[in-house]
Amino acid sequence: MSTLINASIKGSELKNIDKTKVIVGKKDTYIPITISINDQSRFGKNVSISVQQSPEEREKKEKKHFIGEGSVIWTDGNIVKGQKDQPATNSEPFKTVEKKSAEQLDDLPF
């Protein structure tokens, strides 16, 4: 782990999100967001959260829809770009993971 961020999203802004940005999945709906960390802080806040823009919107320099802000609260100074895992190349078989029912998950402490 190289960075911890505390942030909040404005509930009032969620109502104003363009409905075409909402992704409807099989189990829920999702709002793609972009979180940016700035080198300078304003009022102790150096993290901003906005609704993700398409490449076309970025190219047209359309205004971002900001929905929240935050602060980096700890860092080791090393942030790496996320990468997708590569498929397994060895011949070891995958372990079977037992699926849990909703009743089995109800005793979780959160």
MODELLER restraints for C-alpha pairs under 7 A, 6 or more apart:
rsr = mdl.restraints
at = mdl.atoms
rsr.add(forms.Gaussian(group=physical.xy_distance, feature=features.Distance(at['CA:2:A'], at['CA:75:A']), mean=5.36, stdev=0.5))
rsr.add(forms.Gaussian(group=physical.xy_distance, feature=features.Distance(at['CA:2:A'], at['CA:76:A']), mean=5.21, stdev=0.5))
rsr.add(forms.Gaussian(group=physical.xy_distance, feature=features.Distance(at['CA:2:A'], at['CA:77:A']), mean=6.87, stdev=0.5))
rsr.add(forms.Gaussian(group=physical.xy_distance, feature=features.Distance(at['CA:2:A'], at['CA:78:A']), mean=5.71, stdev=0.5))
rsr.add(forms.Gaussian(group=physical.xy_distance, feature=features.Distance(at['CA:2:A'], at['CA:79:A']), mean=6.02, stdev=0.5))
rsr.add(forms.Gaussian(group=physical.xy_distance, feature=features.Distance(at['CA:3:A'], at['CA:74:A']), mean=5.59, stdev=0.5))
rsr.add(forms.Gaussian(group=physical.xy_distance, feature=features.Distance(at['CA:3:A'], at['CA:75:A']), mean=4.20, stdev=0.5))
rsr.add(forms.Gaussian(group=physical.xy_distance, feature=features.Distance(at['CA:3:A'], at['CA:76:A']), mean=6.60, stdev=0.5))
rsr.add(forms.Gaussian(group=physical.xy_distance, feature=features.Distance(at['CA:4:A'], at['CA:72:A']), mean=5.96, stdev=0.5))
rsr.add(forms.Gaussian(group=physical.xy_distance, feature=features.Distance(at['CA:4:A'], at['CA:73:A']), mean=5.69, stdev=0.5))
rsr.add(forms.Gaussian(group=physical.xy_distance, feature=features.Distance(at['CA:4:A'], at['CA:74:A']), mean=5.17, stdev=0.5))
rsr.add(forms.Gaussian(group=physical.xy_distance, feature=features.Distance(at['CA:4:A'], at['CA:75:A']), mean=6.39, stdev=0.5))
rsr.add(forms.Gaussian(group=physical.xy_distance, feature=features.Distance(at['CA:5:A'], at['CA:70:A']), mean=6.88, stdev=0.5))
rsr.add(forms.Gaussian(group=physical.xy_distance, feature=features.Distance(at['CA:5:A'], at['CA:71:A']), mean=5.68, stdev=0.5))
rsr.add(forms.Gaussian(group=physical.xy_distance, feature=features.Distance(at['CA:5:A'], at['CA:72:A']), mean=4.39, stdev=0.5))
rsr.add(forms.Gaussian(group=physical.xy_distance, feature=features.Distance(at['CA:5:A'], at['CA:73:A']), mean=5.53, stdev=0.5))
rsr.add(forms.Gaussian(group=physical.xy_distance, feature=features.Distance(at['CA:6:A'], at['CA:70:A']), mean=5.46, stdev=0.5))
rsr.add(forms.Gaussian(group=physical.xy_distance, feature=features.Distance(at['CA:6:A'], at['CA:71:A']), mean=5.55, stdev=0.5))
rsr.add(forms.Gaussian(group=physical.xy_distance, feature=features.Distance(at['CA:6:A'], at['CA:72:A']), mean=6.49, stdev=0.5))
rsr.add(forms.Gaussian(group=physical.xy_distance, feature=features.Distance(at['CA:6:A'], at['CA:73:A']), mean=6.69, stdev=0.5))
rsr.add(forms.Gaussian(group=physical.xy_distance, feature=features.Distance(at['CA:7:A'], at['CA:69:A']), mean=5.55, stdev=0.5))
rsr.add(forms.Gaussian(group=physical.xy_distance, feature=features.Distance(at['CA:7:A'], at['CA:70:A']), mean=3.83, stdev=0.5))
rsr.add(forms.Gaussian(group=physical.xy_distance, feature=features.Distance(at['CA:7:A'], at['CA:71:A']), mean=6.41, stdev=0.5))
rsr.add(forms.Gaussian(group=physical.xy_distance, feature=features.Distance(at['CA:8:A'], at['CA:68:A']), mean=5.59, stdev=0.5))
rsr.add(forms.Gaussian(group=physical.xy_distance, feature=features.Distance(at['CA:8:A'], at['CA:69:A']), mean=5.95, stdev=0.5))
rsr.add(forms.Gaussian(group=physical.xy_distance, feature=features.Distance(at['CA:8:A'], at['CA:70:A']), mean=6.33, stdev=0.5))
rsr.add(forms.Gaussian(group=physical.xy_distance, feature=features.Distance(at['CA:9:A'], at['CA:67:A']), mean=5.64, stdev=0.5))
rsr.add(forms.Gaussian(group=physical.xy_distance, feature=features.Distance(at['CA:9:A'], at['CA:68:A']), mean=4.24, stdev=0.5))
rsr.add(forms.Gaussian(group=physical.xy_distance, feature=features.Distance(at['CA:9:A'], at['CA:69:A']), mean=6.89, stdev=0.5))
rsr.add(forms.Gaussian(group=physical.xy_distance, feature=features.Distance(at['CA:10:A'], at['CA:67:A']), mean=5.68, stdev=0.5))
rsr.add(forms.Gaussian(group=physical.xy_distance, feature=features.Distance(at['CA:10:A'], at['CA:68:A']), mean=5.57, stdev=0.5))
rsr.add(forms.Gaussian(group=physical.xy_distance, feature=features.Distance(at['CA:13:A'], at['CA:67:A']), mean=5.57, stdev=0.5))
rsr.add(forms.Gaussian(group=physical.xy_distance, feature=features.Distance(at['CA:21:A'], at['CA:31:A']), mean=6.59, stdev=0.5))
rsr.add(forms.Gaussian(group=physical.xy_distance, feature=features.Distance(at['CA:22:A'], at['CA:29:A']), mean=6.67, stdev=0.5))
rsr.add(forms.Gaussian(group=physical.xy_distance, feature=features.Distance(at['CA:22:A'], at['CA:30:A']), mean=5.74, stdev=0.5))
rsr.add(forms.Gaussian(group=physical.xy_distance, feature=features.Distance(at['CA:22:A'], at['CA:31:A']), mean=5.01, stdev=0.5))
rsr.add(forms.Gaussian(group=physical.xy_distance, feature=features.Distance(at['CA:23:A'], at['CA:29:A']), mean=5.56, stdev=0.5))
rsr.add(forms.Gaussian(group=physical.xy_distance, feature=features.Distance(at['CA:23:A'], at['CA:30:A']), mean=5.00, stdev=0.5))
rsr.add(forms.Gaussian(group=physical.xy_distance, feature=features.Distance(at['CA:23:A'], at['CA:31:A']), mean=6.24, stdev=0.5))
rsr.add(forms.Gaussian(group=physical.xy_distance, feature=features.Distance(at['CA:24:A'], at['CA:30:A']), mean=6.40, stdev=0.5))
rsr.add(forms.Gaussian(group=physical.xy_distance, feature=features.Distance(at['CA:32:A'], at['CA:51:A']), mean=6.19, stdev=0.5))
rsr.add(forms.Gaussian(group=physical.xy_distance, feature=features.Distance(at['CA:32:A'], at['CA:52:A']), mean=5.46, stdev=0.5))
rsr.add(forms.Gaussian(group=physical.xy_distance, feature=features.Distance(at['CA:33:A'], at['CA:49:A']), mean=6.74, stdev=0.5))
rsr.add(forms.Gaussian(group=physical.xy_distance, feature=features.Distance(at['CA:33:A'], at['CA:50:A']), mean=5.60, stdev=0.5))
rsr.add(forms.Gaussian(group=physical.xy_distance, feature=features.Distance(at['CA:33:A'], at['CA:51:A']), mean=4.44, stdev=0.5))
rsr.add(forms.Gaussian(group=physical.xy_distance, feature=features.Distance(at['CA:33:A'], at['CA:52:A']), mean=4.53, stdev=0.5))
rsr.add(forms.Gaussian(group=physical.xy_distance, feature=features.Distance(at['CA:34:A'], at['CA:49:A']), mean=5.75, stdev=0.5))
rsr.add(forms.Gaussian(group=physical.xy_distance, feature=features.Distance(at['CA:34:A'], at['CA:50:A']), mean=5.32, stdev=0.5))
rsr.add(forms.Gaussian(group=physical.xy_distance, feature=features.Distance(at['CA:34:A'], at['CA:51:A']), mean=6.08, stdev=0.5))
rsr.add(forms.Gaussian(group=physical.xy_distance, feature=features.Distance(at['CA:34:A'], at['CA:52:A']), mean=5.15, stdev=0.5))
rsr.add(forms.Gaussian(group=physical.xy_distance, feature=features.Distance(at['CA:35:A'], at['CA:47:A']), mean=6.88, stdev=0.5))
rsr.add(forms.Gaussian(group=physical.xy_distance, feature=features.Distance(at['CA:35:A'], at['CA:48:A']), mean=5.74, stdev=0.5))
rsr.add(forms.Gaussian(group=physical.xy_distance, feature=features.Distance(at['CA:35:A'], at['CA:49:A']), mean=4.59, stdev=0.5))
rsr.add(forms.Gaussian(group=physical.xy_distance, feature=features.Distance(at['CA:35:A'], at['CA:50:A']), mean=6.59, stdev=0.5))
rsr.add(forms.Gaussian(group=physical.xy_distance, feature=features.Distance(at['CA:36:A'], at['CA:47:A']), mean=5.62, stdev=0.5))
rsr.add(forms.Gaussian(group=physical.xy_distance, feature=features.Distance(at['CA:36:A'], at['CA:48:A']), mean=5.39, stdev=0.5))
rsr.add(forms.Gaussian(group=physical.xy_distance, feature=features.Distance(at['CA:36:A'], at['CA:49:A']), mean=6.57, stdev=0.5))
rsr.add(forms.Gaussian(group=physical.xy_distance, feature=features.Distance(at['CA:37:A'], at['CA:46:A']), mean=5.83, stdev=0.5))
rsr.add(forms.Gaussian(group=physical.xy_distance, feature=features.Distance(at['CA:37:A'], at['CA:47:A']), mean=4.63, stdev=0.5))
rsr.add(forms.Gaussian(group=physical.xy_distance, feature=features.Distance(at['CA:37:A'], at['CA:48:A']), mean=6.74, stdev=0.5))
rsr.add(forms.Gaussian(group=physical.xy_distance, feature=features.Distance(at['CA:38:A'], at['CA:46:A']), mean=5.18, stdev=0.5))
rsr.add(forms.Gaussian(group=physical.xy_distance, feature=features.Distance(at['CA:38:A'], at['CA:47:A']), mean=6.26, stdev=0.5))
rsr.add(forms.Gaussian(group=physical.xy_distance, feature=features.Distance(at['CA:40:A'], at['CA:46:A']), mean=6.23, stdev=0.5))
rsr.add(forms.Gaussian(group=physical.xy_distance, feature=features.Distance(at['CA:44:A'], at['CA:71:A']), mean=6.76, stdev=0.5))
rsr.add(forms.Gaussian(group=physical.xy_distance, feature=features.Distance(at['CA:45:A'], at['CA:69:A']), mean=6.77, stdev=0.5))
rsr.add(forms.Gaussian(group=physical.xy_distance, feature=features.Distance(at['CA:45:A'], at['CA:70:A']), mean=5.33, stdev=0.5))
rsr.add(forms.Gaussian(group=physical.xy_distance, feature=features.Distance(at['CA:45:A'], at['CA:71:A']), mean=4.75, stdev=0.5))
rsr.add(forms.Gaussian(group=physical.xy_distance, feature=features.Distance(at['CA:46:A'], at['CA:70:A']), mean=6.39, stdev=0.5))
rsr.add(forms.Gaussian(group=physical.xy_distance, feature=features.Distance(at['CA:46:A'], at['CA:71:A']), mean=5.22, stdev=0.5))
rsr.add(forms.Gaussian(group=physical.xy_distance, feature=features.Distance(at['CA:46:A'], at['CA:72:A']), mean=6.78, stdev=0.5))
rsr.add(forms.Gaussian(group=physical.xy_distance, feature=features.Distance(at['CA:47:A'], at['CA:69:A']), mean=5.41, stdev=0.5))
rsr.add(forms.Gaussian(group=physical.xy_distance, feature=features.Distance(at['CA:47:A'], at['CA:70:A']), mean=4.72, stdev=0.5))
rsr.add(forms.Gaussian(group=physical.xy_distance, feature=features.Distance(at['CA:47:A'], at['CA:71:A']), mean=5.30, stdev=0.5))
rsr.add(forms.Gaussian(group=physical.xy_distance, feature=features.Distance(at['CA:47:A'], at['CA:72:A']), mean=6.86, stdev=0.5))
rsr.add(forms.Gaussian(group=physical.xy_distance, feature=features.Distance(at['CA:48:A'], at['CA:68:A']), mean=6.03, stdev=0.5))
rsr.add(forms.Gaussian(group=physical.xy_distance, feature=features.Distance(at['CA:48:A'], at['CA:69:A']), mean=4.34, stdev=0.5))
rsr.add(forms.Gaussian(group=physical.xy_distance, feature=features.Distance(at['CA:48:A'], at['CA:70:A']), mean=6.30, stdev=0.5))
rsr.add(forms.Gaussian(group=physical.xy_distance, feature=features.Distance(at['CA:49:A'], at['CA:66:A']), mean=5.83, stdev=0.5))
rsr.add(forms.Gaussian(group=physical.xy_distance, feature=features.Distance(at['CA:49:A'], at['CA:67:A']), mean=5.73, stdev=0.5))
rsr.add(forms.Gaussian(group=physical.xy_distance, feature=features.Distance(at['CA:49:A'], at['CA:68:A']), mean=4.90, stdev=0.5))
rsr.add(forms.Gaussian(group=physical.xy_distance, feature=features.Distance(at['CA:49:A'], at['CA:69:A']), mean=5.63, stdev=0.5))
rsr.add(forms.Gaussian(group=physical.xy_distance, feature=features.Distance(at['CA:50:A'], at['CA:64:A']), mean=6.48, stdev=0.5))
rsr.add(forms.Gaussian(group=physical.xy_distance, feature=features.Distance(at['CA:50:A'], at['CA:65:A']), mean=5.39, stdev=0.5))
rsr.add(forms.Gaussian(group=physical.xy_distance, feature=features.Distance(at['CA:50:A'], at['CA:66:A']), mean=4.12, stdev=0.5))
rsr.add(forms.Gaussian(group=physical.xy_distance, feature=features.Distance(at['CA:50:A'], at['CA:67:A']), mean=5.32, stdev=0.5))
rsr.add(forms.Gaussian(group=physical.xy_distance, feature=features.Distance(at['CA:50:A'], at['CA:68:A']), mean=6.91, stdev=0.5))
rsr.add(forms.Gaussian(group=physical.xy_distance, feature=features.Distance(at['CA:51:A'], at['CA:65:A']), mean=5.62, stdev=0.5))
rsr.add(forms.Gaussian(group=physical.xy_distance, feature=features.Distance(at['CA:51:A'], at['CA:66:A']), mean=6.57, stdev=0.5))
